[in-house]
Amino acid sequence: MQPIQMVDLKLQYAKIKTEVDSAIQEVLNNTAFIHGKAVQDFAAGLSKYLGVKHVIPCANGTDALQIALMALDLKPGDEVITPSFTFIATTEVVALLQLKPVFVEVDPKTFCIDPVAIEKAITPKTKAIIPVHLYGQAANMEAIMEIANRHKIPVVEDNAQAIGGDITLSDGTVKKTGTLGTIGTTSFFPSKNLGCYGDGGAIFTNDDALAEALKMIANHGQSKRYYHDRVGCNSRLDTIQAAVLNVKLPLLDEYIAARRRAADFYDKAFAGNPKITVPNRAPYSNHVFHQYTLLLEGVDRDGLNQFLAGQGVPSMIYYPVPAHRQKMFEAFGGAQYDLKTTDWLTERVISLPMHTELSNEQLQFITGKVLEFINKQ
């Protein structure tokens, strides 16, 4: 059996080595390392895949979130509603721009932001909402957009973990995650479902004026070279990374299908165990399983994590400390929040290996070791 990795990029690369090496060599040959043709090709390809008018590539997913908020022309002190149960980048950019993060609860089944909690948190100072499609499960965007549109609040979708996911609306329309909000953002960090071989990110929107603002902000606020109309930053997707992504984008649906097959195996192995809740698959979307995250009850979660490591099975705890309990948010009143569901989840979740190259032999070994430990509890 191959050694088990949390994400096995070596095996994935081996299958596309010829195409990737050729794409990278082409960039090296033409030396257009910044804003090369591969970048424009990737933006066009992703735009078509997502069914969105504008895709603006950038340097990473955190920049994508920051640039999106900057394009909304928010003012210091404006409130941004966000889940606390998320990777820190979601909330970090809010504070970085001198905005006020307002942390709200997540749904205990989907782990995504709770629309009811959003509605309760809205004040006259609320100027943006950031739903996060966590672990590959989409937030309930139809409900969120109904609330946002009624209150005339822009929505920035953090789609870093769910690229390629579908959301089915009540009228039967199917949209890709990241395309329902005012602006969508994503990351191409190597471990993502669509990952490059370094850092990378993108921003998407159907709004022409916002697209122009996003492009300007990502390029030093320039309307044309050396003419800077607004404060911006320097955030570019390197041509080499775009070349890699051009190879992998046509394979994204295949990669997602492989992840779902692994998730199905896990689900079947853990079915009926009273101490394990497998990932919820919301009826309005198709989970793309960036992570496969169990919810444990009556189990020594940290003990399981250590036991698995000793058996050669990696596992991860995403995220042990929610944003509102991080030291960086003390000045924003983080300690004053009472988010019982969020705190409950952070004490009980654990993620198992999830990637495109998992074999049945590996999955059998992983599930066997998990059950071996849990059945002794």
Steps between C-alpha positions, in 0.01 A plus 500: 500500500621850416570722803186695587512876455247759613520628141709302252619750240788280384273228365267757347794673328632170368180453297524843335879538499541516123234768456613707799868483409422605144283791615769624738772461238297711259494782755874465554556510127302818439606662835167684547503430873256780593163543323595236246253343260434207736352744753250639250420148377435382853277796585294432187483127570394544861243761398343251260511216754336708772253674271605841629580810293825608661791310658789703640799281593709611798785383722310295761164445663564745782575777251182407315295566813683822578464637147131408495435697818709793373290514183187550709640834628428421863599745772691436824259373763252354251374161614559180306308189601711185490509156656754445776537133402725549199862533395637824643544672161125557473495714810858628490442714191202666668719620786786588267276751320393652834151358463317334788449123481163392638522129578190284464410136544518221248252225427599197714438263208663678206760696705417800277371841607141495630265732304284551811807617691585740217157662516525547875845663473409765242519861620508836315880462500497164318664556162597149387440131566763228445357148482761223493444176309684296761672166434337487155139531621314803365329745731128556442555778248137532392394586855806722551442696179132551586605660828782699340287631214221600735744702711705616197824352639772368265613140540857375456509120463808333644519209258858395581392150604213428260609589145299290256203451730141540379209671673146417388252784555134446581403569136732222383775732376850365568783744575864447589614592849661842502269642231186584696638779718600851400861379480649151529853414605711187495844361572720274290721393791655165398275286721177649364273304265639723224851575621809643337863434595541808717262776604216626285148635521218656302203733536177473299200722439221565250512874574692691230581802716619283788714298261680815389554605862631154592746502209625845595544418868692182422735701277608794720172685441598574140247605236787497253872459550640751750158661555371396841137589568459328836701326769575148390748220551724273295328163468567288193464137402839397361500369145658171608222441752238585237663249265462228764139599562423485128598133508300426813179698436365250240557227761320676786172313465693172482692596815175582679350165397806320643459685828132408513584134447736514796234679705245231408742234625547684829125554539426130453774391741379730778126457442305426813782571745337710776823682578563618144303748291617499139497821293155634423412532133253787475216435251557834324860424403753230413782475753840510326693371805799727527514339843325194641412611851346279767306626799579287806300451818634322807841453338842626605553700182861597576571141602365379165716754320811371679405134458452540125834678466666203670336268247620699201164667441511882492202696627437868564289713730355792302466733696580448872463868595219698336569854384311674781727329754823595325725756668500715186130577550509596867484868400184426301318355800553142396485370856151647542346265244301199615508264203406167653469305175837627376673412826328160504622421147859606562521242779359212292608519135784306340589471132627183334718470188315625194643529150467367149743209532361308800482127429245260645785330686596828665139587577445158656808546717400854606144410591614186680739695720240768578248236605762306693562802723140617528359157583731486799368830639 
